[in-house]
């Protein structure tokens, strides 16, 4: 039944006019967001094919190499790290719950725990429903991974931001309202890029 629903959805998709898939992409942003199915980027931002490059990872942890390659290929003027309230990965990290899978523990939960342990350098008026504050702290920590590069591709991203070729923004999606709220950007934390 699930495959039938997916194929029906594809049939609806096929009934709509498509942009030319072979044309050059007009990517306006590279967005790293959570792999949670409640975060449908195309719907949230009402964008079409080729307008955003989306990288979905549990807890919106940045794949630096993937992000750098996407920015390199598209010359995107914007990088966004988008978290959300009620995030399962952030909640697991907050509860210090372990995982049966070592790669999940090492690759996702440990970086989120490190992000949550850092001091925040931002203030927010956003209501803390569903651990929104923790989600914001995690997004902030992921931006710092670009600001303080430990890998060549992170250095590439940092240099683009420093030269104002690409702007980096941290934002959260409120799952209760659907509103995306940017709360920090590379201009506000300019000293990180120096």
C-alpha positions as CSV (number, residue, x, y, z in Angstrom):
1,X,0.0,0.0,0.0
2,X,2.8,2.5,0.8
3,X,4.4,2.0,-2.6
4,X,1.0,2.6,-4.2
5,X,0.7,5.9,-2.4
6,X,4.1,7.0,-3.5
7,X,3.4,6.1,-7.1
8,X,0.1,7.9,-7.0
9,X,2.0,11.0,-5.7
10,X,4.4,10.6,-8.5
11,X,1.5,10.5,-11.0
12,X,0.2,13.8,-9.6
13,X,3.7,15.2,-9.9
14,X,4.0,14.1,-13.5
15,X,0.7,15.8,-14.4
16,X,2.2,19.2,-13.5
17,X,4.5,21.1,-15.9
18,X,8.2,20.4,-15.2
19,X,11.0,22.8,-15.5
20,X,13.7,21.7,-17.9
21,X,15.7,19.3,-15.9
22,X,18.7,19.7,-18.2
23,X,18.9,23.5,-17.8
24,X,21.4,24.9,-15.4
25,X,20.1,25.1,-11.9
26,X,19.3,28.4,-10.4
27,X,20.1,27.5,-6.8
28,X,19.4,30.3,-4.4
29,X,20.4,28.4,-1.2
30,X,22.0,25.3,0.1
31,X,20.0,24.2,3.1
32,X,21.1,21.6,5.7
33,X,18.1,20.5,7.6
34,X,16.8,17.5,9.6
35,X,15.8,14.3,7.9
36,X,12.5,14.4,9.8
37,X,9.6,14.0,7.5
38,X,7.8,16.9,9.1
39,X,10.3,19.3,7.5
40,X,9.4,19.3,3.8
41,X,11.7,22.1,2.5
42,X,10.0,22.5,-1.0
43,X,6.7,23.1,0.7
44,X,8.0,25.2,3.6
45,X,9.7,27.6,1.3
46,X,7.3,27.1,-1.7
47,X,10.2,26.5,-4.1
48,X,10.4,24.6,-7.3
49,X,12.9,22.2,-8.9
50,X,16.4,23.5,-8.9
51,X,15.8,26.4,-6.6
52,X,17.4,25.0,-3.4
53,X,19.9,22.3,-2.7
54,X,18.7,20.3,0.3
55,X,20.9,18.1,2.5
56,X,18.9,16.2,5.1
57,X,20.6,14.7,8.1
58,X,19.4,13.7,11.5
59,X,19.6,16.7,13.8
60,X,20.6,18.9,10.8
61,X,24.3,18.1,11.3
62,X,26.3,19.5,8.4
63,X,28.1,17.3,5.9
64,X,30.9,19.8,5.3
65,X,32.1,18.1,2.1
66,X,28.6,17.8,0.7
67,X,27.8,21.4,1.5
68,X,31.0,22.7,0.0
69,X,30.4,20.7,-3.2
70,X,26.9,22.0,-3.5
71,X,28.0,25.6,-3.0
72,X,30.9,25.1,-5.4
73,X,28.6,23.6,-8.1
74,X,25.8,26.2,-7.8
75,X,27.6,29.3,-6.6
76,X,24.8,29.6,-4.1
77,X,24.6,33.0,-2.4
78,X,23.1,31.5,0.8
79,X,23.8,28.7,3.2
80,X,21.1,27.9,5.7
81,X,21.2,25.5,8.7
82,X,17.6,24.9,9.6
83,X,16.6,23.2,12.8
84,X,13.2,22.6,14.2
85,X,11.4,22.0,17.5
86,X,10.5,18.5,18.6
87,X,13.6,17.1,16.9
88,X,14.2,13.5,17.9
89,X,17.9,13.7,17.5
90,X,18.2,16.8,19.6
91,X,15.9,15.3,22.2
92,X,18.0,12.1,22.3
93,X,21.1,14.1,22.8
94,X,19.5,16.2,25.6
95,X,18.4,13.0,27.4
96,X,21.9,11.6,26.9
97,X,20.2,8.5,25.3
98,X,22.6,6.2,23.6
99,X,22.0,4.5,20.3
100,X,22.4,0.9,19.3
101,X,24.3,2.1,16.2
102,X,27.8,3.3,16.8
103,X,27.9,5.4,13.6
104,X,24.7,7.3,14.7
105,X,26.2,7.8,18.2
106,X,29.5,9.1,16.7
107,X,28.3,10.9,13.6
108,X,25.1,12.5,14.9
109,X,24.5,12.4,18.6
110,X,28.0,13.3,19.8
111,X,28.2,16.4,17.5
112,X,24.8,17.5,18.7
113,X,25.9,17.0,22.4
114,X,29.0,19.1,21.7
115,X,26.9,21.8,20.1
116,X,24.5,21.8,23.1
117,X,27.4,22.1,25.5
118,X,28.8,25.3,23.9
119,X,28.0,28.7,25.2
120,X,25.5,30.5,23.0
121,X,26.3,33.9,21.6
122,X,22.8,34.9,20.6
123,X,19.6,36.0,22.3
124,X,16.2,34.9,21.2
125,X,12.6,35.9,21.8
126,X,11.4,32.6,20.3
127,X,9.2,30.6,22.6
128,X,10.9,27.4,23.8
129,X,8.2,24.9,22.8
130,X,9.4,21.4,22.0
131,X,13.0,22.2,22.9
132,X,13.2,25.0,20.4
133,X,16.1,26.6,22.4
134,X,18.1,23.4,22.2
135,X,17.4,23.2,18.4
136,X,18.7,26.8,18.0
137,X,21.8,26.0,20.1
138,X,22.4,23.0,17.8
139,X,22.1,25.1,14.7
140,X,24.4,27.7,16.1
141,X,27.0,25.0,16.8
142,X,26.8,23.8,13.3
143,X,27.5,27.3,12.0
144,X,30.6,27.4,14.2
145,X,31.8,24.2,12.4
146,X,32.1,26.3,9.3
147,X,33.5,29.3,11.1
148,X,36.3,27.3,12.7
149,X,37.4,24.9,9.9
150,X,39.1,21.7,10.6
151,X,38.8,20.5,7.0
152,X,39.7,22.0,3.6
153,X,36.1,22.2,2.5
154,X,35.1,24.1,5.7
155,X,37.9,26.5,4.9
156,X,36.5,27.0,1.4
157,X,33.0,27.8,2.9
158,X,34.5,30.1,5.5
159,X,36.4,32.0,2.9
160,X,33.3,32.5,0.7
161,X,31.5,33.9,3.7
162,X,34.4,36.1,4.6
163,X,34.5,37.5,1.1
164,X,30.7,38.0,1.2
165,X,30.1,35.6,-1.7
166,X,27.9,33.5,0.4
167,X,25.9,34.4,3.5
168,X,25.4,31.8,6.3
169,X,22.1,31.8,8.2
170,X,20.9,29.8,11.2
171,X,17.1,29.4,11.4
172,X,14.5,27.2,13.0
173,X,11.2,25.9,11.8
174,X,8.3,25.9,14.3
175,X,6.4,22.7,13.6
176,X,3.4,24.1,15.5
177,X,3.0,27.1,13.2
178,X,5.1,26.3,10.1
179,X,7.0,29.6,10.5
180,X,10.7,29.7,9.7
181,X,12.6,32.1,12.0
182,X,16.1,33.1,11.1
183,X,17.9,34.0,14.3
184,X,21.5,34.5,13.5
185,X,23.6,35.1,10.3
186,X,27.2,35.5,9.3
187,X,27.0,39.3,9.5
188,X,26.0,39.1,13.2
189,X,28.9,36.9,14.0
190,X,31.4,38.5,11.6
191,X,34.3,38.1,14.0
192,X,34.1,34.3,13.6
193,X,35.0,34.6,9.9
194,X,38.1,36.7,10.4
